[in-house]
Amino acid sequence: MSDRTRLLWALMGAMVLVLVVGPLPALSAPPGEPDGEVFDLENYDLTNSYDYEDLDQEVCIEVGPIVPDTDAPPPQPTPEEQEEEVTPPTQPSLPTHPPTPVTLDFNGPGLFGPETGLGMPTCLLCVCISGSVYCDDTGLDQIPPLPKETTRFYGRFNRIRHVKNTDFMNLKRLQSIDLSGNTISGMDEDVFVSLSHLEDLLLADNNIKVLPELPRSLKLIDVRNNQLSSRGLHAEGFKDLSQLEFLYLSNNNLDYIPTPLPLSLRVLHLQNNNIQSLHVDTFCHRHDRNFIRRNLEDIRLDGNPFDLNLFASAYICLPRLPVGGS
């Protein structure tokens, strides 16, 4: 290897050592050169010998792992550092006993209504929407306890046989009762009397023989397809129902038309009964030839064993003739 090549390799090695272990001690000029003279590589006398092994020995530094002094005491924190130390919050201990179960009270005026005899609140057994309680076709054999805010009750197509006077107690807002399609054969006499806001009473398709006392607020009565006889009606039972507009009594066992009828009546259906005759005061007034019953426009008498043509004076005050024949 030539001297020039050896010199280049030596310089490159020195630069690597400077990068690894820090700057090297200042190199002095080769022997025989005056101090302060600029080192000229191009004009350097390569024949001049220089021991590069000595240079390597001078800059070779042994580096080993730093081992801490175990005998020295640990550093103590300053007062400022002690003030900054924050004690971590203690974690709450978990309970060793199971939580107490929460009991829901369904007997009060809550979301699900009072509890029924089946051990289930009414509004879980039925459907309650905005004051209306729907218990249709749910297999009931009696009317369930209803929430006090009930306005409309639907208990159609069940197996209810008897309606008690306690079934609708304290239901001051009740406006409609629909018990169609049950097997009702009896009702307590005063079951509906306290319902001062009741407007619609639907009892069609049952086995009713006697109709109880009715509240004066009724506008619609539907007792079709029962076993109601004339003896099962209160004498003048419809007279004081001054708001009654619709009266459906078809397919029963009535012997005569229940008079007197309120002037508010608009629809009267009596087809398929046992009515055999009419008299002058059934719809009109015997002593007032100028009386006109303007509201009653729909009268059904077909299916009864009598001839309407024989009683023309009985409906001369009506705006329309009854439907029926012999």
Secondary structure, 3 states (H helix, E strand, C coil): CCHHHHHHHHHHHHHHHHHHHCCCCCCCCCCCCCCCCCCCCCCCCCCCCCCHHHHHHHHCCCCCCCCCCCCCCCCCCCHHHHHHCCCCCCCCCCCCCCCCCCCCCCCCCCCCCCECCCCCEHHHHCEEECCEEECCCCCCCCCCCCCCCCCEEECCCCCCCEECCCCCCCCCCCCEEECCCCCCCEECCCCCCCCCCCCEEECCCCCCCCCCCCCCCCCEEECCCCCCEHHHCCCCCCCCCCCCCEEECCCCECCCCCCCCCCCCCEEECCCCCCCCCCHHHCCECCECCCCCCCCCEEECCCCCCCHHHCHHHCCCCCCCCECCC
